[in-house]
Amino acid sequence: MPAGALRPIEAIRVGEKGRIAVPPKYRKLHKLSKGSEVLLVQLGETLMVVPSDVKLFRLCERIQDALVGRRVSVAQALKNLPRVRRRRFQRLYGKG
């Protein structure tokens, strides 16, 4: 675990106008300053705040394009993900 990841989960409160404040240690760790863009990523019932990254954005576009090209919906991909992970793990590390 990286040195800056001592507490991977931290509770913050949503303000009066729906705003959230990123604690200073995370702003420093992720080089966020006033006006920095962050992404809200929803995975099932989980909502993640992720620093915006051009490379990440391009990677997401490529994944989306690949899914569309294979006529696979995001819902289908997420539904099959546990099975695919399990098979990949077994191929890499054996059935152990």
N, C-alpha and C positions, 0 to 999 in steps of 0.2 A: 504494500500500500504506500503511495507517495507520502512524503512528509506532510504536505498540506492537506491530506485527506484524513485527519484524525477523527473528525466527526462528520461522516458523510450525510447525515440527516439532521436538519435543523429546522425548527418551527419558526415561521414568521407570520405576521398578521396582515390581512388585507385592510388597507386604509379606507377612509370614508368614501373616496371616489374610485374604489376598486384598485388602487395602486398598491404595489408591494415594494419594499425597500430591501435591496441586497446588502447584507451586512458588510462592513468595511473589509474584513479579512478575505471575503470571497471576491469583492471588487478588486482588491490588490492581487490576489492569486490568479484571477482571470483577466487582469489588465482592463477592467471596465471603468469607464469614466462617464461623466455627464454626456448624454447623447449616444452612448454605446448601444448597439442593437443586440437584443437577446431574442431567442426563439422560444415560443411555447410549443412543446411537443407533447401531444396526447397519445399515450399507448394504453389502450383499454381504459381503465379507471384511473390511470396515473397521469399526472400533469408534471412535466419536467420543464425547468427553465434552463436553456442551453445558450451559452454565448454564441452569437452569430459568427459563422466562419464561412468564408467564401468556398473553401474546399469542401466543407460539409454540405453546403447548399448544392454545389455541383454534384457531389456524390449522391445526394438524395434525388436530384433530377435524373441522374443516370439510372438509379434503381427504379424510379417510377417509370421511366421510358422502357426499361427492360421488362417490367411487369406488363405494361400496356402492350408491348410488342409480342408478348407471349399470351396475351388475353387472360391475364391473371389479375384478379382484383386484390386490393390491399387486404380485404377481409379474408380471402382465400389464402393469401400468403401468410397472414398471421395465424390462421387456423392450422395450417400445415407446419408452421415453424417448429413446434416441439418435436414432431416426428422427424423432420429433416435434421434438427440438431442431434437427436439421439442416434440416427443412422451415421451422421458425420463423425460423431464421437466414437462410435463403435469401429468405424473404418480406421480412424487414427490411433485408437488406444486399445482395440480389442473389445470383446464382449464382456470381459471381466466383471 
